[in-house]
Amino acid sequence: MPTRNINLTPEMDGFVDAKIRSGQYANASEVLRAGLRALEEDEREDQAKLEAIRAAVQAGEASGVAEGDVLSEIRERIRRRALATGRSVA
């Protein structure tokens, strides 16, 4: 397994030590590998979300322009909801 030397902030070093003392990990390498796995998973999830957003945008663009005055319709819905709940309408 390749070896790397890294520099940690005092806070990160304390976190690593706490994880080892807790018995959750046997050594610093295990803590760092777990952190890297979590980072890798987060990035995969972010990429999947980004791809879903891009697909939704593409589908929206392909659907064309909505007919009617969409903003006015939204404002009217908000106004009706506000009136129904007794809130003031600006």
PDB file with one MODEL, atoms N, CA, C and O in Angstrom:
MODEL        1
ATOM      1  N   MET A   1       0.850  -1.167   0.000  1.00  0.00           N
ATOM      2  CA  MET A   1       0.000   0.000   0.000  1.00  0.00           C
ATOM      3  C   MET A   1       0.899   1.234   0.000  1.00  0.00           C
ATOM      4  O   MET A   1       1.842   1.305   0.788  1.00  0.00           O
ATOM      5  N   PRO A   2       0.622   2.207  -0.870  1.00  0.00           N
ATOM      6  CA  PRO A   2       1.455   3.412  -0.909  1.00  0.00           C
ATOM      7  C   PRO A   2       1.406   4.177   0.416  1.00  0.00           C
ATOM      8  O   PRO A   2       0.405   4.142   1.131  1.00  0.00           O
ATOM      9  N   THR A   3       2.484   4.852   0.720  1.00  0.00           N
ATOM     10  CA  THR A   3       2.582   5.652   1.940  1.00  0.00           C
ATOM     11  C   THR A   3       2.660   7.117   1.561  1.00  0.00           C
ATOM     12  O   THR A   3       3.337   7.485   0.602  1.00  0.00           O
ATOM     13  N   ARG A   4       1.957   7.958   2.324  1.00  0.00           N
ATOM     14  CA  ARG A   4       2.001   9.404   2.108  1.00  0.00           C
ATOM     15  C   ARG A   4       2.213  10.080   3.458  1.00  0.00           C
ATOM     16  O   ARG A   4       1.733   9.613   4.491  1.00  0.00           O
ATOM     17  N   ASN A   5       2.928  11.165   3.424  1.00  0.00           N
ATOM     18  CA  ASN A   5       3.069  11.999   4.611  1.00  0.00           C
ATOM     19  C   ASN A   5       2.112  13.168   4.450  1.00  0.00           C
ATOM     20  O   ASN A   5       2.082  13.811   3.401  1.00  0.00           O
ATOM     21  N   ILE A   6       1.331  13.444   5.482  1.00  0.00           N
ATOM     22  CA  ILE A   6       0.381  14.549   5.417  1.00  0.00           C
ATOM     23  C   ILE A   6       0.536  15.429   6.644  1.00  0.00           C
ATOM     24  O   ILE A   6       1.024  14.990   7.685  1.00  0.00           O
ATOM     25  N   ASN A   7       0.116  16.668   6.507  1.00  0.00           N
ATOM     26  CA  ASN A   7       0.113  17.606   7.626  1.00  0.00           C
ATOM     27  C   ASN A   7      -1.330  17.872   8.019  1.00  0.00           C
ATOM     28  O   ASN A   7      -2.161  18.193   7.169  1.00  0.00           O
ATOM     29  N   LEU A   8      -1.626  17.739   9.299  1.00  0.00           N
ATOM     30  CA  LEU A   8      -2.963  17.985   9.818  1.00  0.00           C
ATOM     31  C   LEU A   8      -2.951  19.216  10.703  1.00  0.00           C
ATOM     32  O   LEU A   8      -1.937  19.548  11.318  1.00  0.00           O
ATOM     33  N   THR A   9      -4.089  19.887  10.760  1.00  0.00           N
ATOM     34  CA  THR A   9      -4.224  20.972  11.730  1.00  0.00           C
ATOM     35  C   THR A   9      -4.283  20.332  13.119  1.00  0.00           C
ATOM     36  O   THR A   9      -4.572  19.141  13.239  1.00  0.00           O
ATOM     37  N   PRO A  10      -4.015  21.105  14.157  1.00  0.00           N
ATOM     38  CA  PRO A  10      -4.135  20.543  15.505  1.00  0.00           C
ATOM     39  C   PRO A  10      -5.536  19.982  15.777  1.00  0.00           C
ATOM     40  O   PRO A  10      -5.676  18.966  16.457  1.00  0.00           O
ATOM     41  N   GLU A  11      -6.566  20.639  15.248  1.00  0.00           N
ATOM     42  CA  GLU A  11      -7.939  20.165  15.450  1.00  0.00           C
ATOM     43  C   GLU A  11      -8.152  18.812  14.775  1.00  0.00           C
ATOM     44  O   GLU A  11      -8.742  17.907  15.365  1.00  0.00           O
ATOM     45  N   MET A  12      -7.673  18.676  13.544  1.00  0.00           N
ATOM     46  CA  MET A  12      -7.819  17.408  12.827  1.00  0.00           C
ATOM     47  C   MET A  12      -7.035  16.300  13.519  1.00  0.00           C
ATOM     48  O   MET A  12      -7.501  15.165  13.613  1.00  0.00           O
ATOM     49  N   ASP A  13      -5.845  16.637  14.001  1.00  0.00           N
ATOM     50  CA  ASP A  13      -5.024  15.649  14.700  1.00  0.00           C
ATOM     51  C   ASP A  13      -5.740  15.173  15.966  1.00  0.00           C
ATOM     52  O   ASP A  13      -5.740  13.984  16.283  1.00  0.00           O
ATOM     53  N   GLY A  14      -6.351  16.126  16.685  1.00  0.00           N
ATOM     54  CA  GLY A  14      -7.110  15.765  17.880  1.00  0.00           C
ATOM     55  C   GLY A  14      -8.302  14.883  17.548  1.00  0.00           C
ATOM     56  O   GLY A  14      -8.622  13.958  18.294  1.00  0.00           O
ATOM     57  N   PHE A  15      -8.957  15.165  16.434  1.00  0.00           N
ATOM     58  CA  PHE A  15     -10.093  14.359  16.000  1.00  0.00           C
ATOM     59  C   PHE A  15      -9.646  12.934  15.702  1.00  0.00           C
ATOM     60  O   PHE A  15     -10.293  11.973  16.119  1.00  0.00           O
ATOM     61  N   VAL A  16      -8.538  12.803  14.981  1.00  0.00           N
ATOM     62  CA  VAL A  16      -8.004  11.471  14.659  1.00  0.00           C
ATOM     63  C   VAL A  16      -7.673  10.726  15.947  1.00  0.00           C
ATOM     64  O   VAL A  16      -8.032   9.559  16.108  1.00  0.00           O
ATOM     65  N   ASP A  17      -6.992  11.401  16.855  1.00  0.00           N
ATOM     66  CA  ASP A  17      -6.636  10.764  18.133  1.00  0.00           C
ATOM     67  C   ASP A  17      -7.880  10.326  18.905  1.00  0.00           C
ATOM     68  O   ASP A  17      -7.899   9.245  19.494  1.00  0.00           O
ATOM     69  N   ALA A  18      -8.915  11.161  18.901  1.00  0.00           N
ATOM     70  CA  ALA A  18     -10.147  10.824  19.623  1.00  0.00           C
ATOM     71  C   ALA A  18     -10.804   9.582  19.023  1.00  0.00           C
ATOM     72  O   ALA A  18     -11.323   8.739  19.754  1.00  0.00           O
ATOM     73  N   LYS A  19     -10.782   9.470  17.707  1.00  0.00           N
ATOM     74  CA  LYS A  19     -11.369   8.294  17.052  1.00  0.00           C
ATOM     75  C   LYS A  19     -10.600   7.026  17.419  1.00  0.00           C
ATOM     76  O   LYS A  19     -11.195   5.963  17.598  1.00  0.00           O
ATOM     77  N   ILE A  20      -9.296   7.142  17.529  1.00  0.00           N
ATOM     78  CA  ILE A  20      -8.475   5.979  17.901  1.00  0.00           C
ATOM     79  C   ILE A  20      -8.728   5.617  19.364  1.00  0.00           C
ATOM     80  O   ILE A  20      -8.901   4.445  19.697  1.00  0.00           O
ATOM     81  N   ARG A  21      -8.748   6.639  20.244  1.00  0.00           N
ATOM     82  CA  ARG A  21      -8.988   6.392  21.669  1.00  0.00           C
ATOM     83  C   ARG A  21     -10.361   5.777  21.912  1.00  0.00           C
ATOM     84  O   ARG A  21     -10.539   4.995  22.846  1.00  0.00           O
ATOM     85  N   SER A  22     -11.329   6.130  21.073  1.00  0.00           N
ATOM     86  CA  SER A  22     -12.685   5.602  21.256  1.00  0.00           C
ATOM     87  C   SER A  22     -12.764   4.118  20.919  1.00  0.00           C
ATOM     88  O   SER A  22     -13.738   3.446  21.257  1.00  0.00           O
ATOM     89  N   GLY A  23     -11.734   3.617  20.251  1.00  0.00           N
ATOM     90  CA  GLY A  23     -11.732   2.219  19.849  1.00  0.00           C
ATOM     91  C   GLY A  23     -12.415   1.978  18.511  1.00  0.00           C
ATOM     92  O   GLY A  23     -12.469   0.850  18.023  1.00  0.00           O
ATOM     93  N   GLN A  24     -12.932   3.045  17.929  1.00  0.00           N
ATOM     94  CA  GLN A  24     -13.615   2.925  16.644  1.00  0.00           C
ATOM     95  C   GLN A  24     -12.631   2.570  15.527  1.00  0.00           C
ATOM     96  O   GLN A  24     -12.985   1.878  14.573  1.00  0.00           O
ATOM     97  N   TYR A  25     -11.408   3.044  15.656  1.00  0.00           N
ATOM     98  CA  TYR A  25     -10.357   2.782  14.664  1.00  0.00           C
ATOM     99  C   TYR A  25      -9.086   2.360  15.392  1.00  0.00           C
ATOM    100  O   TYR A  25      -8.831   2.782  16.519  1.00  0.00           O
ATOM    101  N   ALA A  26      -8.296   1.521  14.729  1.00  0.00           N
ATOM    102  CA  ALA A  26      -7.068   1.020  15.350  1.00  0.00           C
ATOM    103  C   ALA A  26      -5.911   1.996  15.217  1.00  0.00           C
ATOM    104  O   ALA A  26      -5.021   2.031  16.066  1.00  0.00           O
ATOM    105  N   ASN A  27      -5.923   2.793  14.145  1.00  0.00           N
ATOM    106  CA  ASN A  27      -4.802   3.708  13.925  1.00  0.00           C
ATOM    107  C   ASN A  27      -5.233   4.868  13.027  1.00  0.00           C
ATOM    108  O   ASN A  27      -6.352   4.896  12.514  1.00  0.00           O
ATOM    109  N   ALA A  28      -4.317   5.822  12.850  1.00  0.00           N
ATOM    110  CA  ALA A  28      -4.613   7.022  12.068  1.00  0.00           C
ATOM    111  C   ALA A  28      -4.921   6.689  10.613  1.00  0.00           C
ATOM    112  O   ALA A  28      -5.770   7.333   9.996  1.00  0.00           O
ATOM    113  N   SER A  29      -4.250   5.706  10.072  1.00  0.00           N
ATOM    114  CA  SER A  29      -4.503   5.339   8.676  1.00  0.00           C
ATOM    115  C   SER A  29      -5.948   4.902   8.469  1.00  0.00           C
ATOM    116  O   SER A  29      -6.565   5.252   7.463  1.00  0.00           O
ATOM    117  N   GLU A  30      -6.487   4.142   9.412  1.00  0.00           N
ATOM    118  CA  GLU A  30      -7.885   3.708   9.295  1.00  0.00           C
ATOM    119  C   GLU A  30      -8.834   4.902   9.333  1.00  0.00           C
ATOM    120  O   GLU A  30      -9.807   4.952   8.579  1.00  0.00           O
ATOM    121  N   VAL A  31      -8.552   5.858  10.207  1.00  0.00           N
ATOM    122  CA  VAL A  31      -9.400   7.053  10.305  1.00  0.00           C
ATOM    123  C   VAL A  31      -9.371   7.815   8.985  1.00  0.00           C
ATOM    124  O   VAL A  31     -10.415   8.204   8.461  1.00  0.00           O
ATOM    125  N   LEU A  32      -8.182   8.023   8.456  1.00  0.00           N
ATOM    126  CA  LEU A  32      -8.056   8.788   7.217  1.00  0.00           C
ATOM    127  C   LEU A  32      -8.672   8.052   6.034  1.00  0.00           C
ATOM    128  O   LEU A  32      -9.289   8.681   5.173  1.00  0.00           O
ATOM    129  N   ARG A  33      -8.518   6.741   5.975  1.00  0.00           N
ATOM    130  CA  ARG A  33      -9.147   5.976   4.887  1.00  0.00           C
ATOM    131  C   ARG A  33     -10.666   6.086   4.968  1.00  0.00           C
ATOM    132  O   ARG A  33     -11.335   6.226   3.944  1.00  0.00           O
ATOM    133  N   ALA A  34     -11.211   6.023   6.184  1.00  0.00           N
ATOM    134  CA  ALA A  34     -12.664   6.169   6.350  1.00  0.00           C
ATOM    135  C   ALA A  34     -13.114   7.557   5.892  1.00  0.00           C
ATOM    136  O   ALA A  34     -14.149   7.699   5.240  1.00  0.00           O
ATOM    137  N   GLY A  35     -12.340   8.563   6.233  1.00  0.00           N
ATOM    138  CA  GLY A  35     -12.666   9.923   5.800  1.00  0.00           C
ATOM    139  C   GLY A  35     -12.626  10.068   4.293  1.00  0.00           C
ATOM    140  O   GLY A  35     -13.488  10.719   3.704  1.00  0.00           O
ATOM    141  N   LEU A  36     -11.634   9.466   3.669  1.00  0.00           N
ATOM    142  CA  LEU A  36     -11.536   9.531   2.209  1.00  0.00           C
ATOM    143  C   LEU A  36     -12.667   8.768   1.538  1.00  0.00           C
ATOM    144  O   LEU A  36     -13.189   9.203   0.511  1.00  0.00           O
ATOM    145  N   ARG A  37     -13.051   7.623   2.119  1.00  0.00           N
ATOM    146  CA  ARG A  37     -14.196   6.884   1.564  1.00  0.00           C
ATOM    147  C   ARG A  37     -15.466   7.728   1.650  1.00  0.00           C
ATOM    148  O   ARG A  37     -16.259   7.757   0.709  1.00  0.00           O
ATOM    149  N   ALA A  38     -15.658   8.414   2.777  1.00  0.00           N
ATOM    150  CA  ALA A  38     -16.841   9.265   2.949  1.00  0.00           C
ATOM    151  C   ALA A  38     -16.819  10.420   1.945  1.00  0.00           C
ATOM    152  O   ALA A  38     -17.853  10.763   1.372  1.00  0.00           O
ATOM    153  N   LEU A  39     -15.657  11.012   1.736  1.00  0.00           N
ATOM    154  CA  LEU A  39     -15.521  12.092   0.764  1.00  0.00           C
ATOM    155  C   LEU A  39     -15.833  11.594  -0.642  1.00  0.00           C
ATOM    156  O   LEU A  39     -16.530  12.260  -1.408  1.00  0.00           O
ATOM    157  N   GLU A  40     -15.313  10.425  -0.969  1.00  0.00           N
ATOM    158  CA  GLU A  40     -15.558   9.835  -2.286  1.00  0.00           C
ATOM    159  C   GLU A  40     -17.054   9.582  -2.495  1.00  0.00           C
ATOM    160  O   GLU A  40     -17.587   9.861  -3.569  1.00  0.00           O
ATOM    161  N   GLU A  41     -17.726   9.057  -1.476  1.00  0.00           N
ATOM    162  CA  GLU A  41     -19.163   8.792  -1.562  1.00  0.00           C
ATOM    163  C   GLU A  41     -19.945  10.098  -1.709  1.00  0.00           C
ATOM    164  O   GLU A  41     -20.878  10.177  -2.509  1.00  0.00           O
ATOM    165  N   ASP A  42     -19.567  11.121  -0.939  1.00  0.00           N
ATOM    166  CA  ASP A  42     -20.226  12.428  -1.052  1.00  0.00           C
ATOM    167  C   ASP A  42     -20.101  12.975  -2.466  1.00  0.00           C
ATOM    168  O   ASP A  42     -21.066  13.501  -3.021  1.00  0.00           O
ATOM    169  N   GLU A  43     -18.913  12.851  -3.047  1.00  0.00           N
ATOM    170  CA  GLU A  43     -18.699  13.356  -4.400  1.00  0.00           C
ATOM    171  C   GLU A  43     -19.511  12.569  -5.418  1.00  0.00           C
ATOM    172  O   GLU A  43     -20.020  13.147  -6.379  1.00  0.00           O
ATOM    173  N   ARG A  44     -19.641  11.260  -5.226  1.00  0.00           N
ATOM    174  CA  ARG A  44     -20.482  10.456  -6.126  1.00  0.00           C
ATOM    175  C   ARG A  44     -21.937  10.899  -6.028  1.00  0.00           C
ATOM    176  O   ARG A  44     -22.619  11.043  -7.043  1.00  0.00           O
ATOM    177  N   GLU A  45     -22.410  11.114  -4.798  1.00  0.00           N
ATOM    178  CA  GLU A  45     -23.789  11.568  -4.600  1.00  0.00           C
ATOM    179  C   GLU A  45     -24.005  12.946  -5.215  1.00  0.00           C
ATOM    180  O   GLU A  45     -25.025  13.190  -5.860  1.00  0.00           O
ATOM    181  N   ASP A  46     -23.042  13.850  -5.014  1.00  0.00           N
ATOM    182  CA  ASP A  46     -23.147  15.188  -5.603  1.00  0.00           C
ATOM    183  C   ASP A  46     -23.203  15.102  -7.126  1.00  0.00           C
ATOM    184  O   ASP A  46     -23.984  15.811  -7.761  1.00  0.00           O
ATOM    185  N   GLN A  47     -22.379  14.238  -7.710  1.00  0.00           N
ATOM    186  CA  GLN A  47     -22.359  14.076  -9.160  1.00  0.00           C
ATOM    187  C   GLN A  47     -23.697  13.536  -9.656  1.00  0.00           C
ATOM    188  O   GLN A  47     -24.208  13.991 -10.679  1.00  0.00           O
ATOM    189  N   ALA A  48     -24.264  12.575  -8.941  1.00  0.00           N
ATOM    190  CA  ALA A  48     -25.563  12.017  -9.332  1.00  0.00           C
ATOM    191  C   ALA A  48     -26.650  13.092  -9.257  1.00  0.00           C
ATOM    192  O   ALA A  48     -27.504  13.171 -10.139  1.00  0.00           O
ATOM    193  N   LYS A  49     -26.622  13.919  -8.208  1.00  0.00           N
ATOM    194  CA  LYS A  49     -27.598  15.002  -8.082  1.00  0.00           C
ATOM    195  C   LYS A  49     -27.435  16.005  -9.216  1.00  0.00           C
ATOM    196  O   LYS A  49     -28.421  16.466  -9.793  1.00  0.00           O
ATOM    197  N   LEU A  50     -26.190  16.340  -9.533  1.00  0.00           N
ATOM    198  CA  LEU A  50     -25.919  17.283 -10.610  1.00  0.00           C
ATOM    199  C   LEU A  50     -26.432  16.743 -11.941  1.00  0.00           C
ATOM    200  O   LEU A  50     -27.017  17.486 -12.728  1.00  0.00           O
ATOM    201  N   GLU A  51     -26.217  15.465 -12.193  1.00  0.00           N
ATOM    202  CA  GLU A  51     -26.704  14.857 -13.430  1.00  0.00           C
ATOM    203  C   GLU A  51     -28.229  14.876 -13.480  1.00  0.00           C
ATOM    204  O   GLU A  51     -28.811  15.109 -14.539  1.00  0.00           O
ATOM    205  N   ALA A  52     -28.879  14.633 -12.341  1.00  0.00           N
ATOM    206  CA  ALA A  52     -30.343  14.675 -12.294  1.00  0.00           C
ATOM    207  C   ALA A  52     -30.852  16.090 -12.559  1.00  0.00           C
ATOM    208  O   ALA A  52     -31.842  16.275 -13.266  1.00  0.00           O
ATOM    209  N   ILE A  53     -30.178  17.079 -11.993  1.00  0.00           N
ATOM    210  CA  ILE A  53     -30.567  18.473 -12.223  1.00  0.00           C
ATOM    211  C   ILE A  53     -30.391  18.831 -13.690  1.00  0.00           C
ATOM    212  O   ILE A  53     -31.264  19.454 -14.295  1.00  0.00           O
ATOM    213  N   ARG A  54     -29.265  18.436 -14.257  1.00  0.00           N
ATOM    214  CA  ARG A  54     -29.032  18.724 -15.681  1.00  0.00           C
ATOM    215  C   ARG A  54     -30.100  18.075 -16.556  1.00  0.00           C
ATOM    216  O   ARG A  54     -30.581  18.686 -17.510  1.00  0.00           O
ATOM    217  N   ALA A  55     -30.466  16.845 -16.232  1.00  0.00           N
ATOM    218  CA  ALA A  55     -31.506  16.155 -17.004  1.00  0.00           C
ATOM    219  C   ALA A  55     -32.839  16.878 -16.861  1.00  0.00           C
ATOM    220  O   ALA A  55     -33.579  17.010 -17.836  1.00  0.00           O
ATOM    221  N   ALA A  56     -33.154  17.347 -15.656  1.00  0.00           N
ATOM    222  CA  ALA A  56     -34.406  18.068 -15.437  1.00  0.00           C
ATOM    223  C   ALA A  56     -34.419  19.391 -16.195  1.00  0.00           C
ATOM    224  O   ALA A  56     -35.438  19.769 -16.773  1.00  0.00           O
ATOM    225  N   VAL A  57     -33.297  20.087 -16.191  1.00  0.00           N
ATOM    226  CA  VAL A  57     -33.200  21.345 -16.936  1.00  0.00           C
ATOM    227  C   VAL A  57     -33.369  21.078 -18.427  1.00  0.00           C
ATOM    228  O   VAL A  57     -34.091  21.794 -19.122  1.00  0.00           O
ATOM    229  N   GLN A  58     -32.701  20.051 -18.900  1.00  0.00           N
ATOM    230  CA  GLN A  58     -32.802  19.701 -20.315  1.00  0.00           C
ATOM    231  C   GLN A  58     -34.246  19.343 -20.683  1.00  0.00           C
ATOM    232  O   GLN A  58     -34.738  19.759 -21.731  1.00  0.00           O
ATOM    233  N   ALA A  59     -34.916  18.582 -19.833  1.00  0.00           N
ATOM    234  CA  ALA A  59     -36.313  18.225 -20.082  1.00  0.00           C
ATOM    235  C   ALA A  59     -37.191  19.473 -20.068  1.00  0.00           C
ATOM    236  O   ALA A  59     -38.102  19.608 -20.885  1.00  0.00           O
ATOM    237  N   GLY A  60     -36.916  20.374 -19.144  1.00  0.00           N
ATOM    238  CA  GLY A  60     -37.679  21.618 -19.075  1.00  0.00           C
ATOM    239  C   GLY A  60     -37.489  22.468 -20.315  1.00  0.00           C
ATOM    240  O   GLY A  60     -38.448  23.020 -20.853  1.00  0.00           O
ATOM    241  N   GLU A  61     -36.245  22.572 -20.766  1.00  0.00           N
ATOM    242  CA  GLU A  61     -35.972  23.340 -21.978  1.00  0.00           C
ATOM    243  C   GLU A  61     -36.636  22.695 -23.190  1.00  0.00           C
ATOM    244  O   GLU A  61     -37.140  23.395 -24.068  1.00  0.00           O
ATOM    245  N   ALA A  62     -36.639  21.384 -23.241  1.00  0.00           N
ATOM    246  CA  ALA A  62     -37.229  20.675 -24.375  1.00  0.00           C
ATOM    247  C   ALA A  62     -38.750  20.787 -24.385  1.00  0.00           C
ATOM    248  O   ALA A  62     -39.373  20.644 -25.437  1.00  0.00           O
ATOM    249  N   SER A  63     -39.352  21.041 -23.222  1.00  0.00           N
ATOM    250  CA  SER A  63     -40.813  21.105 -23.153  1.00  0.00           C
ATOM    251  C   SER A  63     -41.365  22.404 -23.722  1.00  0.00           C
ATOM    252  O   SER A  63     -42.572  22.525 -23.934  1.00  0.00           O
ATOM    253  N   GLY A  64     -40.506  23.361 -23.965  1.00  0.00           N
ATOM    254  CA  GLY A  64     -40.961  24.623 -24.546  1.00  0.00           C
ATOM    255  C   GLY A  64     -41.407  25.615 -23.496  1.00  0.00           C
ATOM    256  O   GLY A  64     -41.323  25.372 -22.292  1.00  0.00           O
ATOM    257  N   VAL A  65     -41.883  26.738 -23.994  1.00  0.00           N
ATOM    258  CA  VAL A  65     -42.308  27.828 -23.124  1.00  0.00           C
ATOM    259  C   VAL A  65     -43.732  27.557 -22.646  1.00  0.00           C
ATOM    260  O   VAL A  65     -44.599  27.162 -23.425  1.00  0.00           O
ATOM    261  N   ALA A  66     -43.951  27.774 -21.377  1.00  0.00           N
ATOM    262  CA  ALA A  66     -45.290  27.572 -20.814  1.00  0.00           C
ATOM    263  C   ALA A  66     -46.250  28.609 -21.378  1.00  0.00           C
ATOM    264  O   ALA A  66     -45.880  29.757 -21.622  1.00  0.00           O
ATOM    265  N   GLU A  67     -47.465  28.185 -21.574  1.00  0.00           N
ATOM    266  CA  GLU A  67     -48.475  29.108 -22.083  1.00  0.00           C
ATOM    267  C   GLU A  67     -49.057  29.893 -20.926  1.00  0.00           C
ATOM    268  O   GLU A  67     -49.147  29.389 -19.807  1.00  0.00           O
ATOM    269  N   GLY A  68     -49.445  31.106 -21.193  1.00  0.00           N
ATOM    270  CA  GLY A  68     -50.048  31.937 -20.169  1.00  0.00           C
ATOM    271  C   GLY A  68     -48.992  32.672 -19.366  1.00  0.00           C
ATOM    272  O   GLY A  68     -47.794  32.542 -19.615  1.00  0.00           O
ATOM    273  N   ASP A  69     -49.450  33.429 -18.420  1.00  0.00           N
ATOM    274  CA  ASP A  69     -48.577  34.219 -17.565  1.00  0.00           C
ATOM    275  C   ASP A  69     -48.321  33.431 -16.287  1.00  0.00           C
ATOM    276  O   ASP A  69     -49.058  33.557 -15.309  1.00  0.00           O
ATOM    277  N   VAL A  70     -47.284  32.630 -16.304  1.00  0.00           N
ATOM    278  CA  VAL A  70     -46.989  31.719 -15.203  1.00  0.00           C
ATOM    279  C   VAL A  70     -46.764  32.475 -13.894  1.00  0.00           C
ATOM    280  O   VAL A  70     -47.270  32.068 -12.849  1.00  0.00           O
ATOM    281  N   LEU A  71     -46.014  33.564 -13.944  1.00  0.00           N
ATOM    282  CA  LEU A  71     -45.740  34.314 -12.713  1.00  0.00           C
ATOM    283  C   LEU A  71     -47.022  34.872 -12.105  1.00  0.00           C
ATOM    284  O   LEU A  71     -47.197  34.845 -10.887  1.00  0.00           O
ATOM    285  N   SER A  72     -47.906  35.373 -12.941  1.00  0.00           N
ATOM    286  CA  SER A  72     -49.179  35.884 -12.415  1.00  0.00           C
ATOM    287  C   SER A  72     -49.993  34.768 -11.778  1.00  0.00           C
ATOM    288  O   SER A  72     -50.636  34.977 -10.750  1.00  0.00           O
ATOM    289  N   GLU A  73     -49.969  33.589 -12.378  1.00  0.00           N
ATOM    290  CA  GLU A  73     -50.685  32.449 -11.809  1.00  0.00           C
ATOM    291  C   GLU A  73     -50.115  32.068 -10.449  1.00  0.00           C
ATOM    292  O   GLU A  73     -50.863  31.770  -9.518  1.00  0.00           O
ATOM    293  N   ILE A  74     -48.803  32.077 -10.337  1.00  0.00           N
ATOM    294  CA  ILE A  74     -48.150  31.743  -9.063  1.00  0.00           C
ATOM    295  C   ILE A  74     -48.498  32.790  -8.012  1.00  0.00           C
ATOM    296  O   ILE A  74     -48.835  32.451  -6.878  1.00  0.00           O
ATOM    297  N   ARG A  75     -48.415  34.058  -8.391  1.00  0.00           N
ATOM    298  CA  ARG A  75     -48.759  35.126  -7.445  1.00  0.00           C
ATOM    299  C   ARG A  75     -50.203  34.980  -6.964  1.00  0.00           C
ATOM    300  O   ARG A  75     -50.488  35.163  -5.780  1.00  0.00           O
ATOM    301  N   GLU A  76     -51.098  34.654  -7.873  1.00  0.00           N
ATOM    302  CA  GLU A  76     -52.507  34.493  -7.510  1.00  0.00           C
ATOM    303  C   GLU A  76     -52.697  33.327  -6.543  1.00  0.00           C
ATOM    304  O   GLU A  76     -53.479  33.430  -5.598  1.00  0.00           O
ATOM    305  N   ARG A  77     -51.998  32.234  -6.769  1.00  0.00           N
ATOM    306  CA  ARG A  77     -52.081  31.090  -5.847  1.00  0.00           C
ATOM    307  C   ARG A  77     -51.590  31.476  -4.459  1.00  0.00           C
ATOM    308  O   ARG A  77     -52.204  31.128  -3.450  1.00  0.00           O
ATOM    309  N   ILE A  78     -50.480  32.197  -4.421  1.00  0.00           N
ATOM    310  CA  ILE A  78     -49.925  32.641  -3.137  1.00  0.00           C
ATOM    311  C   ILE A  78     -50.914  33.575  -2.442  1.00  0.00           C
ATOM    312  O   ILE A  78     -51.134  33.461  -1.237  1.00  0.00           O
ATOM    313  N   ARG A  79     -51.509  34.499  -3.200  1.00  0.00           N
ATOM    314  CA  ARG A  79     -52.473  35.437  -2.635  1.00  0.00           C
ATOM    315  C   ARG A  79     -53.669  34.690  -2.045  1.00  0.00           C
ATOM    316  O   ARG A  79     -54.119  35.002  -0.943  1.00  0.00           O
ATOM    317  N   ARG A  80     -54.185  33.695  -2.788  1.00  0.00           N
ATOM    318  CA  ARG A  80     -55.333  32.923  -2.305  1.00  0.00           C
ATOM    319  C   ARG A  80     -54.989  32.142  -1.042  1.00  0.00           C
ATOM    320  O   ARG A  80     -55.790  32.072  -0.110  1.00  0.00           O
ATOM    321  N   ARG A  81     -53.797  31.555  -1.015  1.00  0.00           N
ATOM    322  CA  ARG A  81     -53.386  30.806   0.187  1.00  0.00           C
ATOM    323  C   ARG A  81     -53.261  31.730   1.387  1.00  0.00           C
ATOM    324  O   ARG A  81     -53.676  31.392   2.495  1.00  0.00           O
ATOM    325  N   ALA A  82     -52.678  32.913   1.147  1.00  0.00           N
ATOM    326  CA  ALA A  82     -52.515  33.873   2.236  1.00  0.00           C
ATOM    327  C   ALA A  82     -53.876  34.303   2.772  1.00  0.00           C
ATOM    328  O   ALA A  82     -54.076  34.375   3.984  1.00  0.00           O
ATOM    329  N   LEU A  83     -54.801  34.585   1.879  1.00  0.00           N
ATOM    330  CA  LEU A  83     -56.146  34.984   2.309  1.00  0.00           C
ATOM    331  C   LEU A  83     -56.837  33.859   3.068  1.00  0.00           C
ATOM    332  O   LEU A  83     -57.533  34.105   4.053  1.00  0.00           O
ATOM    333  N   ALA A  84     -56.648  32.634   2.613  1.00  0.00           N
ATOM    334  CA  ALA A  84     -57.284  31.481   3.260  1.00  0.00           C
ATOM    335  C   ALA A  84     -56.753  31.255   4.669  1.00  0.00           C
ATOM    336  O   ALA A  84     -57.466  30.733   5.525  1.00  0.00           O
ATOM    337  N   THR A  85     -55.518  31.641   4.912  1.00  0.00           N
ATOM    338  CA  THR A  85     -54.927  31.440   6.240  1.00  0.00           C
ATOM    339  C   THR A  85     -54.990  32.699   7.094  1.00  0.00           C
ATOM    340  O   THR A  85     -54.495  32.717   8.221  1.00  0.00           O
ATOM    341  N   GLY A  86     -55.609  33.767   6.548  1.00  0.00           N
ATOM    342  CA  GLY A  86     -55.762  34.994   7.318  1.00  0.00           C
ATOM    343  C   GLY A  86     -54.538  35.878   7.339  1.00  0.00           C
ATOM    344  O   GLY A  86     -54.468  36.809   8.141  1.00  0.00           O
ATOM    345  N   ARG A  87     -53.588  35.616   6.495  1.00  0.00           N
ATOM    346  CA  ARG A  87     -52.387  36.462   6.431  1.00  0.00           C
ATOM    347  C   ARG A  87     -52.663  37.662   5.542  1.00  0.00           C
ATOM    348  O   ARG A  87     -53.522  37.627   4.661  1.00  0.00           O
ATOM    349  N   SER A  88     -51.910  38.725   5.797  1.00  0.00           N
ATOM    350  CA  SER A  88     -52.078  39.907   4.951  1.00  0.00           C
ATOM    351  C   SER A  88     -51.394  39.667   3.613  1.00  0.00           C
ATOM    352  O   SER A  88     -50.406  38.938   3.517  1.00  0.00           O
ATOM    353  N   VAL A  89     -51.942  40.294   2.594  1.00  0.00           N
ATOM    354  CA  VAL A  89     -51.399  40.156   1.244  1.00  0.00           C
ATOM    355  C   VAL A  89     -50.778  41.478   0.865  1.00  0.00           C
ATOM    356  O   VAL A  89     -51.435  42.518   0.910  1.00  0.00           O
ATOM    357  N   ALA A  90     -49.516  41.442   0.491  1.00  0.00           N
ATOM    358  CA  ALA A  90     -48.814  42.679   0.135  1.00  0.00           C
ATOM    359  C   ALA A  90     -49.060  43.057  -1.304  1.00  0.00           C
ATOM    360  O   ALA A  90     -48.545  44.072  -1.772  1.00  0.00           O
TER     361      ALA A  90
ENDMDL
END
